[in-house]
Amino acid sequence: MRHLTLCLLALLVLTNCGRMSGAPPPPSEDRINAPTTPADAPPAEAFEANATPGAQTITAEVWSDNWFALYVDETLFKEDSVSITTERSFNSEVFSFAATYPLYLNVVLKDYIQDDTGLEYIGTERQQIGDGGFIAQFSDTATGKRIAVTDSSWKCIPIHIAPLDPSCAAEANPVAGQGACTNAILPEPDGWMTQGFDESSWQAAIIYDARVVRPKDGYDEISWDPSAQFIWGPDLKTNNTVLCRVTIQAP
């Protein structure tokens, strides 16, 4: 009996010492079973791809003069991180998105203009008509296989054309819609991003040589596929807003 009493006293002392020393309590059942996120967890788009049956994660590499917005069907996936209101906003973008085949890619392309004259640097010695340019390539993120590039398979239509008379650039006080500074500004066609849209009246994208576009600021940071080409509307200078679309079938 005396031996049992000593054991109980010893156990009591050890328990109190643990409490006084601030030792943490053992983890609860919930904490033991709580999920953890590893430091090398895949990006959010990978989970998005897994959540949609048949979806693939696509990596896009894009350079634009000056601005673009990329849609898959009518869903916006990426807008140029530099505002169209920024002069000389040249930069490249690399991003991923999840989608299912066939891919209905739609892009809105804009060149920087100060107003509807279609000019830039108005009132300075550099007053001029600017020019645009867009190049992109798309790859299967998992395999690295190239699935699409910008080329003449894309269909495009300009909806902001200005000025209609190039001599507008020499005007001392250019006013949009007047004199040499007339323009043609159209709304986006209804439903142009939808799968069933009839694009038969649209032209094939016009291809431009890199020496004409003169890409800079981010262009050389991407290793371009030799088949990727600069595209735009029929006039690189006066086509200020251009809509382009292409359908990519499963590889």
C-alpha positions in Angstrom: 0.0 0.0 0.0 2.8 2.4 0.9 4.4 1.6 -2.5 1.2 2.4 -4.4 0.9 5.7 -2.5 4.4 6.8 -3.4 3.8 6.0 -7.1 0.6 8.1 -7.2 2.4 11.0 -5.5 5.2 10.8 -8.1 2.8 10.8 -11.0 1.0 13.8 -9.5 4.3 15.8 -9.2 5.3 15.0 -12.9 1.9 16.2 -14.2 2.0 19.4 -12.2 5.6 20.1 -13.4 4.5 19.7 -17.0 1.7 22.3 -16.5 4.0 24.7 -14.7 6.7 24.5 -17.3 4.3 25.6 -20.1 4.5 22.4 -22.1 2.0 22.4 -24.9 -1.0 20.1 -24.7 -1.0 17.1 -27.1 -2.6 18.0 -30.5 -6.3 17.4 -30.9 -7.7 14.9 -33.3 -8.7 17.7 -35.6 -5.3 19.2 -35.7 -3.6 15.9 -36.4 -5.9 15.2 -39.4 -6.0 18.8 -40.7 -4.8 19.1 -44.4 -1.6 21.0 -45.0 -0.4 22.8 -48.2 3.2 21.9 -49.2 5.5 24.7 -50.2 5.8 23.3 -53.7 2.1 23.0 -54.3 1.1 23.4 -58.0 -0.3 26.7 -59.1 -4.0 27.5 -58.8 -4.6 27.0 -62.5 -3.6 23.3 -62.2 -6.4 22.7 -59.7 -8.7 24.5 -62.0 -7.8 22.2 -64.9 -8.3 19.1 -62.7 -11.7 20.4 -61.6 -13.0 20.6 -65.2 -13.3 17.2 -67.0 -11.1 17.2 -70.1 -9.5 20.6 -69.3 -5.8 21.2 -70.1 -3.5 23.8 -68.7 -2.2 26.0 -71.5 0.8 28.3 -71.3 0.6 31.5 -73.3 3.5 33.7 -74.3 2.5 37.1 -75.7 4.1 40.4 -76.8 1.9 43.3 -77.9 2.3 46.8 -79.1 0.6 48.2 -77.2 -2.1 46.3 -75.5 -4.1 43.0 -75.6 -6.9 41.1 -73.9 -7.2 37.4 -74.4 -10.5 35.5 -74.1 -11.3 31.8 -74.4 -14.9 31.9 -75.7 -16.3 34.9 -73.9 -14.2 34.4 -70.7 -11.4 36.9 -70.1 -8.3 35.1 -69.1 -5.6 37.8 -69.4 -5.4 41.5 -69.9 -2.2 43.3 -70.6 -0.7 44.3 -67.2 0.3 47.7 -68.6 -2.6 50.1 -69.3 -3.4 51.2 -72.9 -3.1 54.8 -71.7 0.6 54.3 -71.1 2.8 55.6 -73.9 5.4 53.1 -75.3 3.8 50.3 -73.2 5.8 47.5 -74.7 6.0 44.4 -72.6 5.8 40.6 -72.8 3.4 38.4 -70.8 3.7 34.7 -69.8 0.7 33.1 -68.1 -1.4 29.9 -67.9 -5.0 29.1 -68.2 -7.2 26.0 -68.2 -9.6 25.2 -71.0 -11.0 22.3 -73.0 -10.5 21.6 -76.7 -11.4 22.9 -79.2 -10.0 26.3 -78.0 -11.8 29.3 -79.2 -9.2 32.1 -78.7 -10.3 35.7 -79.1 -8.1 38.7 -78.7 -8.7 42.5 -78.5 -5.7 44.4 -79.8 -5.1 48.1 -79.3 -2.4 50.5 -80.3 -1.9 53.5 -78.1 -3.6 56.7 -79.4 -4.2 59.9 -77.5 -7.7 60.4 -79.0 -9.8 59.5 -82.0 -7.5 61.3 -84.4 -5.4 58.2 -84.1 -2.3 60.3 -83.3 0.2 60.2 -80.5 2.5 62.9 -79.0 -0.1 65.5 -80.2 1.2 69.1 -80.1 4.9 68.1 -80.0 7.6 67.7 -82.6 7.0 64.0 -82.5 3.3 64.1 -83.4 2.7 61.1 -85.5 0.6 58.0 -86.4 1.7 55.1 -84.2 1.9 51.5 -85.3 0.9 48.2 -83.6 1.8 44.5 -83.6 1.0 41.3 -81.9 2.7 37.9 -81.6 1.8 34.9 -79.4 2.4 31.2 -78.9 0.6 28.6 -76.9 1.8 25.3 -75.5 0.5 22.4 -73.5 1.9 23.1 -70.1 2.3 19.4 -69.1 4.1 18.3 -72.3 5.6 21.5 -73.6 4.1 20.8 -77.0 3.3 23.8 -79.1 -0.4 23.9 -80.0 -0.8 27.3 -81.6 1.0 30.4 -82.8 -0.2 33.7 -84.4 -0.2 33.3 -88.2 -2.5 33.8 -91.2 -4.9 31.1 -89.8 -6.2 33.8 -87.4 -9.1 36.0 -88.7 -9.1 39.7 -87.9 -11.2 42.8 -88.3 -10.2 46.5 -87.5 -13.0 48.4 -85.7 -11.1 51.7 -84.9 -9.4 53.2 -88.0 -7.9 56.7 -87.7 -6.8 58.9 -89.3 -8.3 58.0 -92.7 -6.0 60.6 -94.2 -2.3 60.3 -93.2 -1.8 64.0 -93.6 -3.6 64.4 -90.3 -0.3 63.8 -88.7 0.9 67.2 -90.1 -2.0 69.2 -88.8 -1.1 72.0 -86.4 -4.3 71.5 -84.4 -5.7 68.0 -85.2 -9.3 67.5 -84.3 -10.9 64.0 -84.5 -13.5 63.7 -87.2 -12.6 66.9 -88.9 -10.6 67.6 -92.1 -7.8 65.1 -92.6 -8.5 63.6 -89.2 -11.7 61.8 -90.1 -12.0 58.2 -88.8 -14.1 55.0 -88.9 -15.1 53.7 -85.5 -17.3 50.6 -85.3 -18.8 48.7 -82.4 -17.7 45.2 -81.6 -19.8 42.8 -83.7 -22.5 41.1 -81.6 -21.5 37.7 -80.3 -18.1 37.8 -82.1 -16.5 35.7 -79.3 -19.1 32.9 -79.4 -18.4 29.6 -81.0 -21.0 29.9 -83.6 -20.1 33.3 -84.9 -19.8 33.6 -88.7 -16.4 35.1 -89.4 -16.5 34.5 -93.1 -16.4 38.2 -93.8 -13.3 38.7 -91.8 -9.9 38.8 -93.4 -7.0 36.5 -92.7 -4.6 38.2 -90.3 -2.0 40.2 -92.1 1.5 39.0 -91.4 4.2 41.6 -90.6 8.0 41.2 -90.5 9.7 41.9 -87.2 11.8 44.6 -88.9 8.5 46.5 -89.6 7.0 46.0 -86.1 10.4 46.7 -84.4 9.6 44.8 -81.2 11.3 45.8 -78.0 11.0 45.7 -74.2 10.3 42.1 -73.3 10.2 40.6 -76.8 13.7 39.1 -76.5 12.8 37.5 -73.1 10.8 34.8 -74.9 12.2 32.0 -77.1 9.9 32.3 -80.1 8.8 29.4 -82.2 10.0 30.1 -85.8 6.4 29.7 -87.0 5.1 32.4 -84.7 4.5 35.6 -86.7 3.4 39.2 -86.0 -0.2 39.8 -87.0 -2.5 42.9 -87.2 -5.1 44.3 -89.4 -4.5 45.4 -93.1 -2.9 48.7 -92.0 -0.3 48.5 -89.2 -0.5 52.3 -88.6 -4.2 53.4 -88.9 -5.8 50.2 -87.5 -5.9 51.2 -83.8 -8.2 48.5 -82.5 -8.3 45.1 -84.0 -10.3 42.0 -83.1 -8.8 38.6 -83.9 -10.0 35.0 -83.4 -8.9 31.4 -84.1 -10.1 27.9 -83.3 -7.5 25.4 -82.1 -8.4 21.7 -82.3 -7.0 19.1 -80.0 -3.5 18.1 -81.0 
